[in-house]
Amino acid sequence: MTQTCTLHIKKGTRQGEALQMMAHCANKPLSVVGHIRTEGFEKAVPFGDLPALEIDLQMYSQVVPLQRFYGMVCGFVPTDPVEVRKHFN
């Protein structure tokens, strides 16, 4: 099943570059939407801030957890917790 992924960023910023690079290297489709105003995101996005990653209509936020999560989606980070622990010791 193909996942629909959209990266929401503040327009005119360089937010989400690491996520965009991961998507490019993994050959995963990623739409990027730049927003001028972020008022509508306070309720739609956890913690109410951008960048936010939308995967199959579910919103995720916070940069470091996003990078870890999307790294797993793209296959750069193991999904097995034991394997992940080996890389961080």
PyMOL Python script that loads the backbone (N, CA, C, O; Angstrom):
from pymol import cmd

cmd.read_pdbstr("""\
ATOM      1  N   MET A   1       0.830  -1.176   0.000  1.00  0.00           N
ATOM      2  CA  MET A   1       0.000   0.000   0.000  1.00  0.00           C
ATOM      3  C   MET A   1       0.879   1.245   0.000  1.00  0.00           C
ATOM      4  O   MET A   1       1.787   1.359   0.823  1.00  0.00           O
ATOM      5  N   THR A   2       0.626   2.163  -0.896  1.00  0.00           N
ATOM      6  CA  THR A   2       1.400   3.385  -1.005  1.00  0.00           C
ATOM      7  C   THR A   2       0.890   4.411  -0.001  1.00  0.00           C
ATOM      8  O   THR A   2      -0.312   4.657   0.098  1.00  0.00           O
ATOM      9  N   GLN A   3       1.813   5.003   0.737  1.00  0.00           N
ATOM     10  CA  GLN A   3       1.449   6.022   1.700  1.00  0.00           C
ATOM     11  C   GLN A   3       1.472   7.389   1.033  1.00  0.00           C
ATOM     12  O   GLN A   3       2.344   7.674   0.214  1.00  0.00           O
ATOM     13  N   THR A   4       0.508   8.230   1.388  1.00  0.00           N
ATOM     14  CA  THR A   4       0.480   9.598   0.926  1.00  0.00           C
ATOM     15  C   THR A   4       1.156  10.453   1.979  1.00  0.00           C
ATOM     16  O   THR A   4       0.673  10.544   3.108  1.00  0.00           O
ATOM     17  N   CYS A   5       2.277  11.088   1.621  1.00  0.00           N
ATOM     18  CA  CYS A   5       3.045  11.881   2.573  1.00  0.00           C
ATOM     19  C   CYS A   5       3.133  13.331   2.110  1.00  0.00           C
ATOM     20  O   CYS A   5       3.483  13.609   0.963  1.00  0.00           O
ATOM     21  N   THR A   6       2.811  14.250   3.018  1.00  0.00           N
ATOM     22  CA  THR A   6       2.901  15.674   2.738  1.00  0.00           C
ATOM     23  C   THR A   6       3.646  16.346   3.878  1.00  0.00           C
ATOM     24  O   THR A   6       3.322  16.145   5.049  1.00  0.00           O
ATOM     25  N   LEU A   7       4.638  17.139   3.531  1.00  0.00           N
ATOM     26  CA  LEU A   7       5.394  17.903   4.514  1.00  0.00           C
ATOM     27  C   LEU A   7       4.867  19.326   4.514  1.00  0.00           C
ATOM     28  O   LEU A   7       4.886  20.000   3.484  1.00  0.00           O
ATOM     29  N   HIS A   8       4.399  19.783   5.663  1.00  0.00           N
ATOM     30  CA  HIS A   8       3.893  21.145   5.814  1.00  0.00           C
ATOM     31  C   HIS A   8       4.977  21.986   6.477  1.00  0.00           C
ATOM     32  O   HIS A   8       5.440  21.658   7.569  1.00  0.00           O
ATOM     33  N   ILE A   9       5.381  23.069   5.818  1.00  0.00           N
ATOM     34  CA  ILE A   9       6.428  23.935   6.343  1.00  0.00           C
ATOM     35  C   ILE A   9       5.973  25.387   6.290  1.00  0.00           C
ATOM     36  O   ILE A   9       4.982  25.718   5.639  1.00  0.00           O
ATOM     37  N   LYS A  10       6.719  26.254   6.990  1.00  0.00           N
ATOM     38  CA  LYS A  10       6.470  27.688   6.888  1.00  0.00           C
ATOM     39  C   LYS A  10       7.080  28.164   5.577  1.00  0.00           C
ATOM     40  O   LYS A  10       8.247  27.892   5.294  1.00  0.00           O
ATOM     41  N   LYS A  11       6.296  28.869   4.784  1.00  0.00           N
ATOM     42  CA  LYS A  11       6.739  29.319   3.466  1.00  0.00           C
ATOM     43  C   LYS A  11       7.962  30.227   3.611  1.00  0.00           C
ATOM     44  O   LYS A  11       8.019  31.084   4.494  1.00  0.00           O
ATOM     45  N   GLY A  12       8.932  30.020   2.729  1.00  0.00           N
ATOM     46  CA  GLY A  12      10.134  30.849   2.718  1.00  0.00           C
ATOM     47  C   GLY A  12      11.199  30.409   3.705  1.00  0.00           C
ATOM     48  O   GLY A  12      12.199  31.105   3.879  1.00  0.00           O
ATOM     49  N   THR A  13      11.006  29.262   4.356  1.00  0.00           N
ATOM     50  CA  THR A  13      12.009  28.756   5.292  1.00  0.00           C
ATOM     51  C   THR A  13      12.627  27.486   4.734  1.00  0.00           C
ATOM     52  O   THR A  13      12.177  26.953   3.720  1.00  0.00           O
ATOM     53  N   ARG A  14      13.642  27.019   5.396  1.00  0.00           N
ATOM     54  CA  ARG A  14      14.315  25.792   4.967  1.00  0.00           C
ATOM     55  C   ARG A  14      13.943  24.632   5.884  1.00  0.00           C
ATOM     56  O   ARG A  14      14.734  23.707   6.074  1.00  0.00           O
ATOM     57  N   GLN A  15      12.759  24.681   6.443  1.00  0.00           N
ATOM     58  CA  GLN A  15      12.312  23.615   7.343  1.00  0.00           C
ATOM     59  C   GLN A  15      12.176  22.298   6.587  1.00  0.00           C
ATOM     60  O   GLN A  15      11.819  22.268   5.409  1.00  0.00           O
ATOM     61  N   GLY A  16      12.463  21.234   7.283  1.00  0.00           N
ATOM     62  CA  GLY A  16      12.200  19.910   6.729  1.00  0.00           C
ATOM     63  C   GLY A  16      13.178  19.439   5.673  1.00  0.00           C
ATOM     64  O   GLY A  16      12.881  18.495   4.940  1.00  0.00           O
ATOM     65  N   GLU A  17      14.355  20.080   5.574  1.00  0.00           N
ATOM     66  CA  GLU A  17      15.312  19.655   4.541  1.00  0.00           C
ATOM     67  C   GLU A  17      15.765  18.214   4.736  1.00  0.00           C
ATOM     68  O   GLU A  17      15.913  17.477   3.761  1.00  0.00           O
ATOM     69  N   ALA A  18      15.986  17.802   5.984  1.00  0.00           N
ATOM     70  CA  ALA A  18      16.434  16.423   6.228  1.00  0.00           C
ATOM     71  C   ALA A  18      15.371  15.431   5.777  1.00  0.00           C
ATOM     72  O   ALA A  18      15.694  14.391   5.203  1.00  0.00           O
ATOM     73  N   LEU A  19      14.103  15.747   6.034  1.00  0.00           N
ATOM     74  CA  LEU A  19      13.015  14.855   5.611  1.00  0.00           C
ATOM     75  C   LEU A  19      12.931  14.795   4.086  1.00  0.00           C
ATOM     76  O   LEU A  19      12.693  13.733   3.510  1.00  0.00           O
ATOM     77  N   GLN A  20      13.127  15.936   3.446  1.00  0.00           N
ATOM     78  CA  GLN A  20      13.087  15.965   1.983  1.00  0.00           C
ATOM     79  C   GLN A  20      14.246  15.161   1.388  1.00  0.00           C
ATOM     80  O   GLN A  20      14.075  14.474   0.381  1.00  0.00           O
ATOM     81  N   MET A  21      15.420  15.250   2.011  1.00  0.00           N
ATOM     82  CA  MET A  21      16.571  14.480   1.532  1.00  0.00           C
ATOM     83  C   MET A  21      16.352  12.982   1.715  1.00  0.00           C
ATOM     84  O   MET A  21      16.700  12.184   0.845  1.00  0.00           O
ATOM     85  N   MET A  22      15.766  12.602   2.868  1.00  0.00           N
ATOM     86  CA  MET A  22      15.474  11.181   3.095  1.00  0.00           C
ATOM     87  C   MET A  22      14.516  10.657   2.040  1.00  0.00           C
ATOM     88  O   MET A  22      14.730   9.583   1.479  1.00  0.00           O
ATOM     89  N   ALA A  23      13.464  11.410   1.770  1.00  0.00           N
ATOM     90  CA  ALA A  23      12.482  10.992   0.770  1.00  0.00           C
ATOM     91  C   ALA A  23      13.130  10.853  -0.592  1.00  0.00           C
ATOM     92  O   ALA A  23      12.850   9.900  -1.319  1.00  0.00           O
ATOM     93  N   HIS A  24      13.996  11.796  -0.947  1.00  0.00           N
ATOM     94  CA  HIS A  24      14.669  11.750  -2.248  1.00  0.00           C
ATOM     95  C   HIS A  24      15.581  10.522  -2.340  1.00  0.00           C
ATOM     96  O   HIS A  24      15.555   9.798  -3.336  1.00  0.00           O
ATOM     97  N   CYS A  25      16.388  10.292  -1.293  1.00  0.00           N
ATOM     98  CA  CYS A  25      17.330   9.163  -1.316  1.00  0.00           C
ATOM     99  C   CYS A  25      16.613   7.815  -1.319  1.00  0.00           C
ATOM    100  O   CYS A  25      17.106   6.850  -1.904  1.00  0.00           O
ATOM    101  N   ALA A  26      15.456   7.747  -0.670  1.00  0.00           N
ATOM    102  CA  ALA A  26      14.696   6.492  -0.609  1.00  0.00           C
ATOM    103  C   ALA A  26      13.726   6.363  -1.769  1.00  0.00           C
ATOM    104  O   ALA A  26      12.992   5.379  -1.868  1.00  0.00           O
ATOM    105  N   ASN A  27      13.722   7.361  -2.651  1.00  0.00           N
ATOM    106  CA  ASN A  27      12.814   7.374  -3.802  1.00  0.00           C
ATOM    107  C   ASN A  27      11.355   7.252  -3.362  1.00  0.00           C
ATOM    108  O   ASN A  27      10.566   6.528  -3.969  1.00  0.00           O
ATOM    109  N   LYS A  28      11.012   7.981  -2.286  1.00  0.00           N
ATOM    110  CA  LYS A  28       9.642   8.009  -1.756  1.00  0.00           C
ATOM    111  C   LYS A  28       8.992   9.329  -2.171  1.00  0.00           C
ATOM    112  O   LYS A  28       9.620  10.382  -2.063  1.00  0.00           O
ATOM    113  N   PRO A  29       7.754   9.288  -2.638  1.00  0.00           N
ATOM    114  CA  PRO A  29       7.078  10.539  -2.988  1.00  0.00           C
ATOM    115  C   PRO A  29       6.764  11.353  -1.729  1.00  0.00           C
ATOM    116  O   PRO A  29       6.249  10.821  -0.745  1.00  0.00           O
ATOM    117  N   LEU A  30       7.082  12.643  -1.775  1.00  0.00           N
ATOM    118  CA  LEU A  30       6.812  13.546  -0.660  1.00  0.00           C
ATOM    119  C   LEU A  30       6.401  14.888  -1.227  1.00  0.00           C
ATOM    120  O   LEU A  30       7.188  15.552  -1.902  1.00  0.00           O
ATOM    121  N   SER A  31       5.169  15.289  -0.953  1.00  0.00           N
ATOM    122  CA  SER A  31       4.699  16.607  -1.368  1.00  0.00           C
ATOM    123  C   SER A  31       5.091  17.609  -0.294  1.00  0.00           C
ATOM    124  O   SER A  31       5.044  17.301   0.897  1.00  0.00           O
ATOM    125  N   VAL A  32       5.477  18.810  -0.713  1.00  0.00           N
ATOM    126  CA  VAL A  32       5.835  19.858   0.232  1.00  0.00           C
ATOM    127  C   VAL A  32       4.884  21.027   0.032  1.00  0.00           C
ATOM    128  O   VAL A  32       4.717  21.520  -1.084  1.00  0.00           O
ATOM    129  N   VAL A  33       4.265  21.464   1.117  1.00  0.00           N
ATOM    130  CA  VAL A  33       3.327  22.581   1.067  1.00  0.00           C
ATOM    131  C   VAL A  33       3.852  23.668   1.987  1.00  0.00           C
ATOM    132  O   VAL A  33       4.057  23.438   3.179  1.00  0.00           O
ATOM    133  N   GLY A  34       4.071  24.860   1.428  1.00  0.00           N
ATOM    134  CA  GLY A  34       4.519  25.996   2.224  1.00  0.00           C
ATOM    135  C   GLY A  34       3.327  26.829   2.660  1.00  0.00           C
ATOM    136  O   GLY A  34       2.451  27.144   1.855  1.00  0.00           O
ATOM    137  N   HIS A  35       3.297  27.182   3.933  1.00  0.00           N
ATOM    138  CA  HIS A  35       2.189  27.953   4.484  1.00  0.00           C
ATOM    139  C   HIS A  35       2.683  29.331   4.919  1.00  0.00           C
ATOM    140  O   HIS A  35       3.710  29.443   5.589  1.00  0.00           O
ATOM    141  N   ILE A  36       1.956  30.369   4.540  1.00  0.00           N
ATOM    142  CA  ILE A  36       2.299  31.723   4.964  1.00  0.00           C
ATOM    143  C   ILE A  36       1.879  31.925   6.410  1.00  0.00           C
ATOM    144  O   ILE A  36       2.634  32.477   7.211  1.00  0.00           O
ATOM    145  N   ARG A  37       0.693  31.486   6.738  1.00  0.00           N
ATOM    146  CA  ARG A  37       0.172  31.609   8.100  1.00  0.00           C
ATOM    147  C   ARG A  37       0.020  30.225   8.706  1.00  0.00           C
ATOM    148  O   ARG A  37      -0.250  29.246   8.010  1.00  0.00           O
ATOM    149  N   THR A  38       0.198  30.169  10.008  1.00  0.00           N
ATOM    150  CA  THR A  38       0.110  28.872  10.682  1.00  0.00           C
ATOM    151  C   THR A  38      -1.020  28.819  11.699  1.00  0.00           C
ATOM    152  O   THR A  38      -1.068  27.896  12.513  1.00  0.00           O
ATOM    153  N   GLU A  39      -1.938  29.799  11.670  1.00  0.00           N
ATOM    154  CA  GLU A  39      -3.009  29.828  12.660  1.00  0.00           C
ATOM    155  C   GLU A  39      -3.853  28.562  12.653  1.00  0.00           C
ATOM    156  O   GLU A  39      -4.272  28.110  13.719  1.00  0.00           O
ATOM    157  N   GLY A  40      -4.113  27.985  11.507  1.00  0.00           N
ATOM    158  CA  GLY A  40      -4.967  26.809  11.430  1.00  0.00           C
ATOM    159  C   GLY A  40      -4.329  25.544  11.958  1.00  0.00           C
ATOM    160  O   GLY A  40      -5.012  24.532  12.116  1.00  0.00           O
ATOM    161  N   PHE A  41      -3.047  25.575  12.231  1.00  0.00           N
ATOM    162  CA  PHE A  41      -2.346  24.359  12.631  1.00  0.00           C
ATOM    163  C   PHE A  41      -2.333  24.130  14.139  1.00  0.00           C
ATOM    164  O   PHE A  41      -1.950  23.049  14.586  1.00  0.00           O
ATOM    165  N   GLU A  42      -2.739  25.109  14.928  1.00  0.00           N
ATOM    166  CA  GLU A  42      -2.706  24.920  16.377  1.00  0.00           C
ATOM    167  C   GLU A  42      -3.532  23.728  16.819  1.00  0.00           C
ATOM    168  O   GLU A  42      -3.156  23.029  17.760  1.00  0.00           O
ATOM    169  N   LYS A  43      -4.645  23.488  16.158  1.00  0.00           N
ATOM    170  CA  LYS A  43      -5.526  22.376  16.537  1.00  0.00           C
ATOM    171  C   LYS A  43      -5.276  21.127  15.704  1.00  0.00           C
ATOM    172  O   LYS A  43      -5.487  20.010  16.176  1.00  0.00           O
ATOM    173  N   ALA A  44      -4.827  21.312  14.465  1.00  0.00           N
ATOM    174  CA  ALA A  44      -4.652  20.174  13.557  1.00  0.00           C
ATOM    175  C   ALA A  44      -3.351  19.417  13.799  1.00  0.00           C
ATOM    176  O   ALA A  44      -3.271  18.219  13.530  1.00  0.00           O
ATOM    177  N   VAL A  45      -2.329  20.111  14.305  1.00  0.00           N
ATOM    178  CA  VAL A  45      -1.002  19.522  14.448  1.00  0.00           C
ATOM    179  C   VAL A  45      -0.669  19.368  15.927  1.00  0.00           C
ATOM    180  O   VAL A  45      -0.896  20.289  16.710  1.00  0.00           O
ATOM    181  N   PRO A  46      -0.132  18.211  16.317  1.00  0.00           N
ATOM    182  CA  PRO A  46       0.325  18.079  17.698  1.00  0.00           C
ATOM    183  C   PRO A  46       1.356  19.172  18.005  1.00  0.00           C
ATOM    184  O   PRO A  46       2.260  19.406  17.204  1.00  0.00           O
ATOM    185  N   PHE A  47       1.234  19.816  19.112  1.00  0.00           N
ATOM    186  CA  PHE A  47       2.089  20.911  19.564  1.00  0.00           C
ATOM    187  C   PHE A  47       1.901  22.186  18.742  1.00  0.00           C
ATOM    188  O   PHE A  47       2.567  23.186  19.011  1.00  0.00           O
ATOM    189  N   GLY A  48       1.010  22.175  17.745  1.00  0.00           N
ATOM    190  CA  GLY A  48       0.615  23.368  17.022  1.00  0.00           C
ATOM    191  C   GLY A  48       1.686  24.109  16.277  1.00  0.00           C
ATOM    192  O   GLY A  48       1.591  25.330  16.145  1.00  0.00           O
ATOM    193  N   ASP A  49       2.711  23.436  15.778  1.00  0.00           N
ATOM    194  CA  ASP A  49       3.787  24.144  15.092  1.00  0.00           C
ATOM    195  C   ASP A  49       4.232  23.374  13.862  1.00  0.00           C
ATOM    196  O   ASP A  49       3.974  22.178  13.729  1.00  0.00           O
ATOM    197  N   LEU A  50       4.896  24.076  12.978  1.00  0.00           N
ATOM    198  CA  LEU A  50       5.464  23.482  11.770  1.00  0.00           C
ATOM    199  C   LEU A  50       6.964  23.364  11.944  1.00  0.00           C
ATOM    200  O   LEU A  50       7.531  24.139  12.715  1.00  0.00           O
ATOM    201  N   PRO A  51       7.637  22.451  11.282  1.00  0.00           N
ATOM    202  CA  PRO A  51       7.144  21.563  10.251  1.00  0.00           C
ATOM    203  C   PRO A  51       6.290  20.432  10.826  1.00  0.00           C
ATOM    204  O   PRO A  51       6.426  20.042  11.985  1.00  0.00           O
ATOM    205  N   ALA A  52       5.427  19.936   9.984  1.00  0.00           N
ATOM    206  CA  ALA A  52       4.576  18.806  10.340  1.00  0.00           C
ATOM    207  C   ALA A  52       4.529  17.853   9.153  1.00  0.00           C
ATOM    208  O   ALA A  52       4.542  18.280   7.999  1.00  0.00           O
ATOM    209  N   LEU A  53       4.476  16.590   9.443  1.00  0.00           N
ATOM    210  CA  LEU A  53       4.422  15.573   8.407  1.00  0.00           C
ATOM    211  C   LEU A  53       3.056  14.915   8.456  1.00  0.00           C
ATOM    212  O   LEU A  53       2.625  14.439   9.506  1.00  0.00           O
ATOM    213  N   GLU A  54       2.382  14.890   7.324  1.00  0.00           N
ATOM    214  CA  GLU A  54       1.067  14.268   7.214  1.00  0.00           C
ATOM    215  C   GLU A  54       1.223  12.977   6.425  1.00  0.00           C
ATOM    216  O   GLU A  54       1.631  12.990   5.264  1.00  0.00           O
ATOM    217  N   ILE A  55       0.894  11.859   7.070  1.00  0.00           N
ATOM    218  CA  ILE A  55       0.970  10.558   6.415  1.00  0.00           C
ATOM    219  C   ILE A  55      -0.412   9.927   6.489  1.00  0.00           C
ATOM    220  O   ILE A  55      -0.931   9.658   7.573  1.00  0.00           O
ATOM    221  N   ASP A  56      -0.993   9.697   5.331  1.00  0.00           N
ATOM    222  CA  ASP A  56      -2.333   9.111   5.240  1.00  0.00           C
ATOM    223  C   ASP A  56      -3.320   9.835   6.165  1.00  0.00           C
ATOM    224  O   ASP A  56      -4.040   9.200   6.935  1.00  0.00           O
ATOM    225  N   LEU A  57      -3.342  11.156   6.080  1.00  0.00           N
ATOM    226  CA  LEU A  57      -4.254  12.049   6.801  1.00  0.00           C
ATOM    227  C   LEU A  57      -4.001  12.124   8.305  1.00  0.00           C
ATOM    228  O   LEU A  57      -4.811  12.712   9.022  1.00  0.00           O
ATOM    229  N   GLN A  58      -2.916  11.553   8.806  1.00  0.00           N
ATOM    230  CA  GLN A  58      -2.547  11.655  10.220  1.00  0.00           C
ATOM    231  C   GLN A  58      -1.363  12.620  10.321  1.00  0.00           C
ATOM    232  O   GLN A  58      -0.375  12.476   9.600  1.00  0.00           O
ATOM    233  N   MET A  59      -1.467  13.614  11.227  1.00  0.00           N
ATOM    234  CA  MET A  59      -0.437  14.640  11.362  1.00  0.00           C
ATOM    235  C   MET A  59       0.558  14.286  12.464  1.00  0.00           C
ATOM    236  O   MET A  59       0.174  13.813  13.533  1.00  0.00           O
ATOM    237  N   TYR A  60       1.833  14.520  12.190  1.00  0.00           N
ATOM    238  CA  TYR A  60       2.920  14.314  13.147  1.00  0.00           C
ATOM    239  C   TYR A  60       3.769  15.581  13.168  1.00  0.00           C
ATOM    240  O   TYR A  60       3.921  16.249  12.146  1.00  0.00           O
ATOM    241  N   SER A  61       4.326  15.910  14.344  1.00  0.00           N
ATOM    242  CA  SER A  61       5.174  17.091  14.427  1.00  0.00           C
ATOM    243  C   SER A  61       6.355  16.834  15.356  1.00  0.00           C
ATOM    244  O   SER A  61       6.538  15.722  15.852  1.00  0.00           O
ATOM    245  N   GLN A  62       7.144  17.864  15.583  1.00  0.00           N
ATOM    246  CA  GLN A  62       8.390  17.856  16.342  1.00  0.00           C
ATOM    247  C   GLN A  62       9.504  17.267  15.474  1.00  0.00           C
ATOM    248  O   GLN A  62       9.441  16.109  15.060  1.00  0.00           O
ATOM    249  N   VAL A  63      10.518  18.080  15.211  1.00  0.00           N
ATOM    250  CA  VAL A  63      11.518  17.776  14.195  1.00  0.00           C
ATOM    251  C   VAL A  63      12.285  16.479  14.443  1.00  0.00           C
ATOM    252  O   VAL A  63      12.348  15.635  13.549  1.00  0.00           O
ATOM    253  N   VAL A  64      12.863  16.293  15.615  1.00  0.00           N
ATOM    254  CA  VAL A  64      13.698  15.105  15.853  1.00  0.00           C
ATOM    255  C   VAL A  64      12.874  13.818  15.791  1.00  0.00           C
ATOM    256  O   VAL A  64      13.286  12.881  15.106  1.00  0.00           O
ATOM    257  N   PRO A  65      11.726  13.729  16.476  1.00  0.00           N
ATOM    258  CA  PRO A  65      10.916  12.513  16.317  1.00  0.00           C
ATOM    259  C   PRO A  65      10.461  12.287  14.873  1.00  0.00           C
ATOM    260  O   PRO A  65      10.368  11.147  14.417  1.00  0.00           O
ATOM    261  N   LEU A  66      10.175  13.383  14.156  1.00  0.00           N
ATOM    262  CA  LEU A  66       9.790  13.246  12.743  1.00  0.00           C
ATOM    263  C   LEU A  66      10.909  12.603  11.945  1.00  0.00           C
ATOM    264  O   LEU A  66      10.664  11.719  11.125  1.00  0.00           O
ATOM    265  N   GLN A  67      12.142  13.048  12.184  1.00  0.00           N
ATOM    266  CA  GLN A  67      13.274  12.500  11.430  1.00  0.00           C
ATOM    267  C   GLN A  67      13.472  11.024  11.739  1.00  0.00           C
ATOM    268  O   GLN A  67      13.750  10.236  10.835  1.00  0.00           O
ATOM    269  N   ARG A  68      13.334  10.642  12.999  1.00  0.00           N
ATOM    270  CA  ARG A  68      13.465   9.216  13.354  1.00  0.00           C
ATOM    271  C   ARG A  68      12.351   8.390  12.722  1.00  0.00           C
ATOM    272  O   ARG A  68      12.597   7.335  12.136  1.00  0.00           O
ATOM    273  N   PHE A  69      11.120   8.885  12.849  1.00  0.00           N
ATOM    274  CA  PHE A  69       9.961   8.173  12.316  1.00  0.00           C
ATOM    275  C   PHE A  69      10.057   8.036  10.799  1.00  0.00           C
ATOM    276  O   PHE A  69       9.883   6.943  10.260  1.00  0.00           O
ATOM    277  N   TYR A  70      10.332   9.140  10.113  1.00  0.00           N
ATOM    278  CA  TYR A  70      10.389   9.093   8.656  1.00  0.00           C
ATOM    279  C   TYR A  70      11.611   8.300   8.191  1.00  0.00           C
ATOM    280  O   TYR A  70      11.586   7.709   7.112  1.00  0.00           O
ATOM    281  N   GLY A  71      12.670   8.281   8.986  1.00  0.00           N
ATOM    282  CA  GLY A  71      13.811   7.424   8.691  1.00  0.00           C
ATOM    283  C   GLY A  71      13.416   5.960   8.671  1.00  0.00           C
ATOM    284  O   GLY A  71      13.922   5.185   7.860  1.00  0.00           O
ATOM    285  N   MET A  72      12.501   5.576   9.574  1.00  0.00           N
ATOM    286  CA  MET A  72      11.982   4.201   9.578  1.00  0.00           C
ATOM    287  C   MET A  72      11.105   3.953   8.356  1.00  0.00           C
ATOM    288  O   MET A  72      11.192   2.901   7.723  1.00  0.00           O
ATOM    289  N   VAL A  73      10.254   4.937   8.027  1.00  0.00           N
ATOM    290  CA  VAL A  73       9.382   4.805   6.858  1.00  0.00           C
ATOM    291  C   VAL A  73      10.218   4.618   5.592  1.00  0.00           C
ATOM    292  O   VAL A  73       9.856   3.836   4.713  1.00  0.00           O
ATOM    293  N   CYS A  74      11.342   5.346   5.504  1.00  0.00           N
ATOM    294  CA  CYS A  74      12.192   5.290   4.306  1.00  0.00           C
ATOM    295  C   CYS A  74      13.182   4.128   4.331  1.00  0.00           C
ATOM    296  O   CYS A  74      13.840   3.858   3.327  1.00  0.00           O
ATOM    297  N   GLY A  75      13.294   3.440   5.466  1.00  0.00           N
ATOM    298  CA  GLY A  75      14.192   2.295   5.541  1.00  0.00           C
ATOM    299  C   GLY A  75      15.608   2.623   5.971  1.00  0.00           C
ATOM    300  O   GLY A  75      16.492   1.777   5.843  1.00  0.00           O
ATOM    301  N   PHE A  76      15.853   3.831   6.479  1.00  0.00           N
ATOM    302  CA  PHE A  76      17.194   4.218   6.925  1.00  0.00           C
ATOM    303  C   PHE A  76      17.437   3.879   8.391  1.00  0.00           C
ATOM    304  O   PHE A  76      18.588   3.784   8.817  1.00  0.00           O
ATOM    305  N   VAL A  77      16.385   3.697   9.159  1.00  0.00           N
ATOM    306  CA  VAL A  77      16.479   3.383  10.582  1.00  0.00           C
ATOM    307  C   VAL A  77      15.754   2.062  10.800  1.00  0.00           C
ATOM    308  O   VAL A  77      14.637   1.893  10.310  1.00  0.00           O
ATOM    309  N   PRO A  78      16.363   1.117  11.525  1.00  0.00           N
ATOM    310  CA  PRO A  78      15.692  -0.155  11.770  1.00  0.00           C
ATOM    311  C   PRO A  78      14.389   0.044  12.546  1.00  0.00           C
ATOM    312  O   PRO A  78      14.277   0.965  13.355  1.00  0.00           O
ATOM    313  N   THR A  79      13.427  -0.806  12.300  1.00  0.00           N
ATOM    314  CA  THR A  79      12.160  -0.723  13.030  1.00  0.00           C
ATOM    315  C   THR A  79      12.176  -1.574  14.295  1.00  0.00           C
ATOM    316  O   THR A  79      11.320  -1.404  15.164  1.00  0.00           O
ATOM    317  N   ASP A  80      13.132  -2.483  14.411  1.00  0.00           N
ATOM    318  CA  ASP A  80      13.265  -3.333  15.592  1.00  0.00           C
ATOM    319  C   ASP A  80      13.969  -2.539  16.705  1.00  0.00           C
ATOM    320  O   ASP A  80      15.090  -2.076  16.497  1.00  0.00           O
ATOM    321  N   PRO A  81      13.343  -2.372  17.873  1.00  0.00           N
ATOM    322  CA  PRO A  81      13.949  -1.589  18.949  1.00  0.00           C
ATOM    323  C   PRO A  81      15.322  -2.088  19.380  1.00  0.00           C
ATOM    324  O   PRO A  81      16.177  -1.284  19.751  1.00  0.00           O
ATOM    325  N   VAL A  82      15.549  -3.391  19.340  1.00  0.00           N
ATOM    326  CA  VAL A  82      16.850  -3.946  19.714  1.00  0.00           C
ATOM    327  C   VAL A  82      17.917  -3.488  18.719  1.00  0.00           C
ATOM    328  O   VAL A  82      19.027  -3.135  19.120  1.00  0.00           O
ATOM    329  N   GLU A  83      17.592  -3.493  17.440  1.00  0.00           N
ATOM    330  CA  GLU A  83      18.533  -3.035  16.418  1.00  0.00           C
ATOM    331  C   GLU A  83      18.810  -1.535  16.557  1.00  0.00           C
ATOM    332  O   GLU A  83      19.947  -1.096  16.381  1.00  0.00           O
ATOM    333  N   VAL A  84      17.790  -0.761  16.869  1.00  0.00           N
ATOM    334  CA  VAL A  84      17.963   0.676  17.058  1.00  0.00           C
ATOM    335  C   VAL A  84      18.920   0.926  18.210  1.00  0.00           C
ATOM    336  O   VAL A  84      19.803   1.779  18.120  1.00  0.00           O
ATOM    337  N   ARG A  85      18.745   0.189  19.281  1.00  0.00           N
ATOM    338  CA  ARG A  85      19.611   0.358  20.466  1.00  0.00           C
ATOM    339  C   ARG A  85      21.067   0.074  20.145  1.00  0.00           C
ATOM    340  O   ARG A  85      21.956   0.742  20.674  1.00  0.00           O
ATOM    341  N   LYS A  86      21.324  -0.894  19.297  1.00  0.00           N
ATOM    342  CA  LYS A  86      22.699  -1.223  18.906  1.00  0.00           C
ATOM    343  C   LYS A  86      23.385  -0.046  18.231  1.00  0.00           C
ATOM    344  O   LYS A  86      24.589   0.152  18.393  1.00  0.00           O
ATOM    345  N   HIS A  87      22.619   0.737  17.471  1.00  0.00           N
ATOM    346  CA  HIS A  87      23.197   1.861  16.735  1.00  0.00           C
ATOM    347  C   HIS A  87      23.493   3.055  17.626  1.00  0.00           C
ATOM    348  O   HIS A  87      24.285   3.918  17.249  1.00  0.00           O
ATOM    349  N   PHE A  88      22.871   3.127  18.808  1.00  0.00           N
ATOM    350  CA  PHE A  88      23.033   4.286  19.670  1.00  0.00           C
ATOM    351  C   PHE A  88      23.869   3.988  20.903  1.00  0.00           C
ATOM    352  O   PHE A  88      23.911   4.810  21.819  1.00  0.00           O
ATOM    353  N   ASN A  89      24.536   2.845  20.960  1.00  0.00           N
ATOM    354  CA  ASN A  89      25.430   2.519  22.084  1.00  0.00           C
ATOM    355  C   ASN A  89      26.862   2.728  21.700  1.00  0.00           C
ATOM    356  O   ASN A  89      27.758   2.505  22.514  1.00  0.00           O
TER     357      ASN A  89
END
""", "prot")
cmd.dss("prot")
cmd.show_as("cartoon", "prot")
cmd.util.cbc("prot")
cmd.orient("prot")
